[in-house]
Amino acid sequence: MVLMDRCRGLASGAFARELLQKQVAKLVQLQTPVASGEGSEPLHQMRVVMRRLRTTLVQFEPALQLPAAVNDQRLAKWVRRLGMARDLDVLRERLEDGFLPQLPAAEVKALRPVLRQLRRERQLAHGHVVEVLQSRSYLEGLGQLQRWLKEPTFTSLGEQPISQWVVEWQGPAVSGLFLHPGWQISKDSVQKNSAETEQLHELRRQLKQVRYLLENLAPLQGAATEPWISRFKLGQELLGEWNDLQVLQSAIHDQVPGRFEDTLPQLEWLLVQHQRHCWLQWRELVDELLPHRQRRRLRFALLAEPRPAGPRSWLSVGLRRVLGIG
């Protein structure tokens, strides 16, 4: 409660500045290991930090007077340039560490050209990552943001107590989340429709954005939104894994001649089983989150004032019963 009370005493701009300060410090810390190619984890962390930084800047933009070099378009470009290398890391690790140990020797041999191609593309992608980190655009944007953090300027809205604007800072992304068409897609439909595959990819991105947005505000809301953050993270991970398996299958098709089921029958079976398991878990989550009662619970969690642990008052118990969330 001490952290919550301190955060709720801040103005919106000061609260956003604290978030940005931590994110920028982490970004600077990761620059050397990422540029030197010290494994895949530093790059993964940098990409996550950049996405969180972008979410924070967009979320609190009405409260901040930022320099021109710090803008969403520039941040989006950095994230995309890092994304290619990270996506190749995911495909290679999933194939090498996840599937190869379960395959017969003949299939492992047939996959060697795929692994060689993934490594070549990863080397090229690392060069693009280094270019980004050494580019004028990146250095100028990061430098201006660091200088702003030392002497921040806020709008009149940014000077007002954040405790009075929590609902607004949650943003339209939360209220419109369940209207996304990706929630309504069935497995039979998505297998026949590439447009619906893209819709699921978009829903994954929206779940990630909503999760980051709510995590930014978690110090203000206590435990009210924790279960929803966990569910959104799970949905993001399930859709991400499902997409990665599709991309991996396509990459193998491009490099291995012949029919997939003839050349790599064990791998084809494993991919089908993993995709089926992933999809079943996703649909279970959809069935859990989408009903009206559950969506009403989320609305109540977002609107609820944080309260200390302990026995609930008769009023809070009554409200929860009326809303059907007790």
FENTAKA-V231970 format. One record per residue. N is the residue number from 1. PSI is psi in whole degrees, -180 to 180 (* if undefined). D_CENTER is the distance of its C-alpha to the mean C-alpha in Angstrom with 2 decimals. Layout:
BEGIN
N_PSI_D_CENTER, N_PSI_D_CENTER
END
This chain:
BEGIN
1_-25_27.35, 2_-45_28.42, 3_-43_24.93, 4_-46_24.37, 5_-40_27.79, 6_-44_27.29, 7_-41_24.00, 8_-17_25.62, 9_-7_28.52, 10_156_26.58, 11_161_26.56, 12_-44_23.35, 13_-43_23.63, 14_-38_24.34, 15_-46_21.41, 16_-39_19.03, 17_-40_20.99, 18_-41_20.46, 19_-48_16.66, 20_-37_17.06, 21_-46_19.74, 22_-41_17.70, 23_-41_14.85, 24_-40_17.58, 25_-42_19.57, 26_-39_16.88, 27_-46_16.45, 28_-40_20.24, 29_-32_20.53, 30_-12_18.44, 31_-47_20.38, 32_-51_23.37, 33_-32_21.89, 34_-46_19.58, 35_-34_22.57, 36_-2_24.88, 37_39_22.77, 38_70_22.75, 39_179_20.80, 40_-22_17.28, 41_-44_15.63, 42_-39_16.20, 43_-43_14.63, 44_-46_11.44, 45_-40_11.53, 46_-41_12.50, 47_-42_9.75, 48_-44_7.20, 49_-42_10.01, 50_-39_10.55, 51_-42_7.31, 52_-41_8.11, 53_-44_11.62, 54_-43_11.25, 55_-44_9.87, 56_-44_12.79, 57_-41_15.27, 58_-43_14.75, 59_-44_14.76, 60_15_17.91, 61_-41_19.56, 62_-14_22.55, 63_-11_23.36, 64_143_23.31, 65_93_25.82, 66_154_24.00, 67_156_25.74, 68_-31_25.66, 69_-13_23.98, 70_99_20.79, 71_161_19.23, 72_-38_16.13, 73_-43_17.76, 74_-43_18.31, 75_-41_14.86, 76_-38_13.48, 77_-42_16.22, 78_-45_15.39, 79_-42_11.80, 80_-42_13.46, 81_-36_16.25, 82_-27_14.31, 83_-35_12.26, 84_-47_15.57, 85_-42_16.57, 86_-42_13.42, 87_-38_13.62, 88_-37_17.30, 89_-44_16.78, 90_-45_14.83, 91_-46_17.65, 92_-45_20.38, 93_-39_19.32, 94_-39_18.93, 95_-50_22.34, 96_-47_24.18, 97_-30_23.09, 98_-48_22.31, 99_-39_24.87, 100_-42_27.66, 101_-16_29.13, 102_4_29.69, 103_152_31.51, 104_163_35.24, 105_-37_36.58, 106_-39_37.28, 107_-35_33.70, 108_-43_32.46, 109_-41_35.03, 110_-24_34.01, 111_-5_30.40, 112_-42_31.50, 113_-34_31.36, 114_-45_27.72, 115_-40_26.87, 116_-42_29.03, 117_-41_27.35, 118_-40_23.83, 119_-40_25.24, 120_-46_26.95, 121_-34_23.94, 122_-37_21.93, 123_-42_24.81, 124_-41_24.78, 125_-35_21.06, 126_-37_21.61, 127_-38_24.33, 128_-37_22.02, 129_-46_19.69, 130_-40_22.89, 131_-42_24.03, 132_-48_21.01, 133_-20_21.50, 134_1_25.22, 135_155_25.13, 136_-40_26.82, 137_-48_23.92, 138_-49_21.54, 139_-39_24.34, 140_-46_25.61, 141_-45_22.35, 142_-41_21.53, 143_-44_25.20, 144_-37_25.42, 145_-40_22.43, 146_-40_24.07, 147_-38_27.36, 148_-39_25.98, 149_-30_24.58, 150_-35_28.16, 151_73_29.71, 152_150_27.18, 153_141_28.41, 154_160_27.28, 155_175_28.27, 156_-35_30.51, 157_-39_27.59, 158_-20_25.92, 159_-8_29.15, 160_152_29.04, 161_132_27.96, 162_-27_24.31, 163_-22_25.59, 164_-3_27.10, 165_17_24.00, 166_-45_21.21, 167_-43_21.15, 168_-37_21.05, 169_-16_18.18, 170_-29_16.05, 171_167_16.55, 172_-19_17.17, 173_-37_13.58, 174_-48_14.30, 175_-30_17.82, 176_3_17.13, 177_-49_14.28, 178_-3_16.86, 179_-8_18.86, 180_134_16.54, 181_-17_18.83, 182_-27_16.40, 183_-24_17.30, 184_0_20.90, 185_134_20.74, 186_164_22.92, 187_-44_22.99, 188_-37_26.33, 189_-46_25.19, 190_-28_22.07, 191_-18_24.22, 192_-2_26.59, 193_108_24.46, 194_-28_22.21, 195_-37_21.30, 196_-30_19.83, 197_-42_17.79, 198_-35_16.25, 199_-41_15.80, 200_-37_13.78, 201_-41_11.54, 202_-40_11.32, 203_-39_10.76, 204_-45_7.74, 205_-39_6.32, 206_-39_8.08, 207_-41_7.01, 208_-44_3.41, 209_-45_5.93, 210_-41_8.43, 211_-49_7.11, 212_-40_6.90, 213_-45_10.07, 214_-35_11.76, 215_-34_11.18, 216_-37_12.87, 217_-1_15.70, 218_-38_16.02, 219_-18_19.06, 220_-19_20.78, 221_1_20.36, 222_-137_21.20, 223_0_20.46, 224_-40_20.39, 225_-1_16.67, 226_-46_15.83, 227_-34_16.43, 228_-38_14.20, 229_-43_11.18, 230_-42_12.06, 231_-41_12.57, 232_-37_9.41, 233_-43_7.62, 234_-45_10.49, 235_-42_10.26, 236_-44_6.83, 237_-40_8.54, 238_-45_11.78, 239_-34_11.07, 240_-44_9.51, 241_-42_12.70, 242_-42_14.87, 243_-43_13.97, 244_-39_14.49, 245_-37_17.80, 246_-44_18.89, 247_-41_18.27, 248_-44_20.11, 249_-41_22.92, 250_-41_23.35, 251_-38_23.49, 252_-42_26.15, 253_-38_28.08, 254_-24_28.37, 255_-21_29.87, 256_119_31.96, 257_160_35.02, 258_175_36.33, 259_135_34.97, 260_-48_31.86, 261_-20_33.49, 262_-43_36.67, 263_-38_35.35, 264_63_32.47, 265_-40_33.29, 266_-44_31.73, 267_-41_28.41, 268_-41_28.49, 269_-44_29.13, 270_-43_26.34, 271_-43_23.76, 272_-44_25.11, 273_-43_25.05, 274_-43_21.48, 275_-42_20.34, 276_-45_22.62, 277_-43_21.42, 278_-43_17.74, 279_-40_18.78, 280_-41_21.05, 281_-40_18.44, 282_-45_16.22, 283_-32_19.39, 284_-41_20.34, 285_-40_17.17, 286_-45_17.94, 287_-27_21.50, 288_-39_20.53, 289_-30_18.36, 290_-27_20.15, 291_152_23.71, 292_-41_25.10, 293_-41_25.78, 294_-41_22.20, 295_-33_20.96, 296_-37_23.84, 297_-41_22.78, 298_-45_19.40, 299_-42_21.44, 300_-41_23.77, 301_-37_21.15, 302_-31_19.82, 303_-16_23.43, 304_139_24.84, 305_136_26.26, 306_143_25.39, 307_152_28.46, 308_156_29.79, 309_150_30.02, 310_-177_33.35, 311_140_35.39, 312_146_34.24, 313_160_36.68, 314_-31_38.62, 315_-45_36.94, 316_-37_33.33, 317_-43_34.50, 318_-42_36.26, 319_-43_33.35, 320_-37_31.09, 321_-42_33.89, 322_-40_34.40, 323_-5_30.74, 324_31_30.77, 325_14_28.13, 326_*_30.54
END
